[in-house]
Amino acid sequence: MNQTIIQERSGLNQFYAKVYAFVGVGIALSALVSALMLTTFQDLLVQLMFNARIWLIVTGVVEVALVIAASNMAYKNSPAALPMFLIYSVVNGFSLSFIVSLYLPGTVLTAFISSAALFFVMAIIGVVIKKDLSGIGRALIAALVGLILAMIVNVFLNSGLFDYIISIVMVLVFAGLIAWDNQKIRYVYEESNGQVATGWAISLALSLYLDFINLFLSFLRIFGSDD
């Protein structure tokens, strides 16, 4: 095999490893904070649950601001991008503890395993598939916007069946986005001729982190519909 091709593949694999290292750290931080809130700081969580809606709104606003800030800093290749991503992961872990506490441990474990398995499968598909997924990815983003609007409407309708259907469609949408985001890693590497700034790695990691968390939440709603 041509030495140049070997070097290119090695460089691409290293870039994938770098992106996934950030993803792993983000997920681990969120899981750790959530676990601490559910165990060591359980009494505090119980007190906060009395005003859970307010806390979720506050953390939701903070999270949106952090995601926007982290994305902008990543595009600018700012050194602050990584700390911002990590802070977001911590805050998200805090808000996740409110949601996870509403479900049985078995349901949470099943949702996590299902999310990890589907994420792995779709990530592999995104890495090996030759077809350009950009068009599908844009369509999925549009579908996601529609689903978010549907979720807002369902806040007022409070329909369990509607929420169940939305959650199933969410799983399909994020499964597709996982494949697309993994393909983008290769495209970014190739377009930069292997000279990829760390900011890009953080930006891609943030996308994959969000894919996984939202996939997990969707599975949680599906499996926990009877909890």
Contacts in CASP RR format, 6 or more apart in sequence:
PFRMAT RR
TARGET T0000
AUTHOR 0000-0000-0000
METHOD contacts of the structure
MODEL  1
MNQTIIQERSGLNQFYAKVYAFVGVGIALSALVSALMLTTFQDLLVQLMF
NARIWLIVTGVVEVALVIAASNMAYKNSPAALPMFLIYSVVNGFSLSFIV
SLYLPGTVLTAFISSAALFFVMAIIGVVIKKDLSGIGRALIAALVGLILA
MIVNVFLNSGLFDYIISIVMVLVFAGLIAWDNQKIRYVYEESNGQVATGW
AISLALSLYLDFINLFLSFLRIFGSDD
8 194 0 8 1.000
11 189 0 8 1.000
11 194 0 8 1.000
12 186 0 8 1.000
12 189 0 8 1.000
12 190 0 8 1.000
12 194 0 8 1.000
15 185 0 8 1.000
15 189 0 8 1.000
15 194 0 8 1.000
15 196 0 8 1.000
15 201 0 8 1.000
16 127 0 8 1.000
16 185 0 8 1.000
18 198 0 8 1.000
18 201 0 8 1.000
19 185 0 8 1.000
19 201 0 8 1.000
19 204 0 8 1.000
19 205 0 8 1.000
19 208 0 8 1.000
20 205 0 8 1.000
20 208 0 8 1.000
22 82 0 8 1.000
22 85 0 8 1.000
22 201 0 8 1.000
22 202 0 8 1.000
22 205 0 8 1.000
22 206 0 8 1.000
22 209 0 8 1.000
23 205 0 8 1.000
23 208 0 8 1.000
23 209 0 8 1.000
23 212 0 8 1.000
24 209 0 8 1.000
25 86 0 8 1.000
25 89 0 8 1.000
26 85 0 8 1.000
26 86 0 8 1.000
26 89 0 8 1.000
26 205 0 8 1.000
26 209 0 8 1.000
27 89 0 8 1.000
27 209 0 8 1.000
27 212 0 8 1.000
27 213 0 8 1.000
29 86 0 8 1.000
29 89 0 8 1.000
29 90 0 8 1.000
29 93 0 8 1.000
30 89 0 8 1.000
30 90 0 8 1.000
30 92 0 8 1.000
30 93 0 8 1.000
30 96 0 8 1.000
30 213 0 8 1.000
31 93 0 8 1.000
33 89 0 8 1.000
33 90 0 8 1.000
33 93 0 8 1.000
33 94 0 8 1.000
33 96 0 8 1.000
33 97 0 8 1.000
34 93 0 8 1.000
34 94 0 8 1.000
34 96 0 8 1.000
34 97 0 8 1.000
34 100 0 8 1.000
37 44 0 8 1.000
37 45 0 8 1.000
37 93 0 8 1.000
37 94 0 8 1.000
37 97 0 8 1.000
38 45 0 8 1.000
38 97 0 8 1.000
38 100 0 8 1.000
38 101 0 8 1.000
45 97 0 8 1.000
45 98 0 8 1.000
45 101 0 8 1.000
48 55 0 8 1.000
48 98 0 8 1.000
49 98 0 8 1.000
49 101 0 8 1.000
52 98 0 8 1.000
55 95 0 8 1.000
55 98 0 8 1.000
56 95 0 8 1.000
56 98 0 8 1.000
59 91 0 8 1.000
59 92 0 8 1.000
59 94 0 8 1.000
59 95 0 8 1.000
60 95 0 8 1.000
62 91 0 8 1.000
63 88 0 8 1.000
63 91 0 8 1.000
63 92 0 8 1.000
63 95 0 8 1.000
66 84 0 8 1.000
66 87 0 8 1.000
66 88 0 8 1.000
66 91 0 8 1.000
67 88 0 8 1.000
67 206 0 8 1.000
67 210 0 8 1.000
69 84 0 8 1.000
70 81 0 8 1.000
70 84 0 8 1.000
70 85 0 8 1.000
70 88 0 8 1.000
70 202 0 8 1.000
70 206 0 8 1.000
71 203 0 8 1.000
71 206 0 8 1.000
73 80 0 8 1.000
73 81 0 8 1.000
73 84 0 8 1.000
73 199 0 8 1.000
74 81 0 8 1.000
74 85 0 8 1.000
74 199 0 8 1.000
74 200 0 8 1.000
74 202 0 8 1.000
74 203 0 8 1.000
74 206 0 8 1.000
75 199 0 8 1.000
75 203 0 8 1.000
77 197 0 8 1.000
77 198 0 8 1.000
77 199 0 8 1.000
77 200 0 8 1.000
78 199 0 8 1.000
81 198 0 8 1.000
81 199 0 8 1.000
81 202 0 8 1.000
81 203 0 8 1.000
82 198 0 8 1.000
82 202 0 8 1.000
85 202 0 8 1.000
85 205 0 8 1.000
85 206 0 8 1.000
85 209 0 8 1.000
88 206 0 8 1.000
89 209 0 8 1.000
92 213 0 8 1.000
96 213 0 8 1.000
99 217 0 8 1.000
99 220 0 8 1.000
100 108 0 8 1.000
100 220 0 8 1.000
102 227 0 8 1.000
103 111 0 8 1.000
103 220 0 8 1.000
103 224 0 8 1.000
103 227 0 8 1.000
104 224 0 8 1.000
104 227 0 8 1.000
107 220 0 8 1.000
107 223 0 8 1.000
107 224 0 8 1.000
107 227 0 8 1.000
108 220 0 8 1.000
110 219 0 8 1.000
110 223 0 8 1.000
111 216 0 8 1.000
111 219 0 8 1.000
111 220 0 8 1.000
111 222 0 8 1.000
111 223 0 8 1.000
111 224 0 8 1.000
112 216 0 8 1.000
112 219 0 8 1.000
114 219 0 8 1.000
114 223 0 8 1.000
115 212 0 8 1.000
115 215 0 8 1.000
115 216 0 8 1.000
115 219 0 8 1.000
118 171 0 8 1.000
118 175 0 8 1.000
118 178 0 8 1.000
118 215 0 8 1.000
119 178 0 8 1.000
119 211 0 8 1.000
119 212 0 8 1.000
119 215 0 8 1.000
122 175 0 8 1.000
122 176 0 8 1.000
122 178 0 8 1.000
122 179 0 8 1.000
122 182 0 8 1.000
123 178 0 8 1.000
123 179 0 8 1.000
123 182 0 8 1.000
125 179 0 8 1.000
125 182 0 8 1.000
126 133 0 8 1.000
126 178 0 8 1.000
126 179 0 8 1.000
126 180 0 8 1.000
126 182 0 8 1.000
126 183 0 8 1.000
127 182 0 8 1.000
127 183 0 8 1.000
127 186 0 8 1.000
129 179 0 8 1.000
129 183 0 8 1.000
132 183 0 8 1.000
133 176 0 8 1.000
133 179 0 8 1.000
133 180 0 8 1.000
133 183 0 8 1.000
134 180 0 8 1.000
136 176 0 8 1.000
136 180 0 8 1.000
137 176 0 8 1.000
137 177 0 8 1.000
137 180 0 8 1.000
140 173 0 8 1.000
140 176 0 8 1.000
140 177 0 8 1.000
140 180 0 8 1.000
141 177 0 8 1.000
143 169 0 8 1.000
143 173 0 8 1.000
144 173 0 8 1.000
144 177 0 8 1.000
147 166 0 8 1.000
147 169 0 8 1.000
147 170 0 8 1.000
147 173 0 8 1.000
150 162 0 8 1.000
150 166 0 8 1.000
151 163 0 8 1.000
151 166 0 8 1.000
154 160 0 8 1.000
154 162 0 8 1.000
154 163 0 8 1.000
154 166 0 8 1.000
160 225 0 8 1.000
163 221 0 8 1.000
163 225 0 8 1.000
164 221 0 8 1.000
164 222 0 8 1.000
164 225 0 8 1.000
167 218 0 8 1.000
167 219 0 8 1.000
167 221 0 8 1.000
167 222 0 8 1.000
168 218 0 8 1.000
168 222 0 8 1.000
170 214 0 8 1.000
170 215 0 8 1.000
170 218 0 8 1.000
171 215 0 8 1.000
171 218 0 8 1.000
171 219 0 8 1.000
171 222 0 8 1.000
174 211 0 8 1.000
174 214 0 8 1.000
174 215 0 8 1.000
174 218 0 8 1.000
175 215 0 8 1.000
177 207 0 8 1.000
177 211 0 8 1.000
178 208 0 8 1.000
178 211 0 8 1.000
178 212 0 8 1.000
178 215 0 8 1.000
181 204 0 8 1.000
181 207 0 8 1.000
181 208 0 8 1.000
181 211 0 8 1.000
182 208 0 8 1.000
184 204 0 8 1.000
184 207 0 8 1.000
185 204 0 8 1.000
188 196 0 8 1.000
188 200 0 8 1.000
188 204 0 8 1.000
189 196 0 8 1.000
192 200 0 8 1.000
END
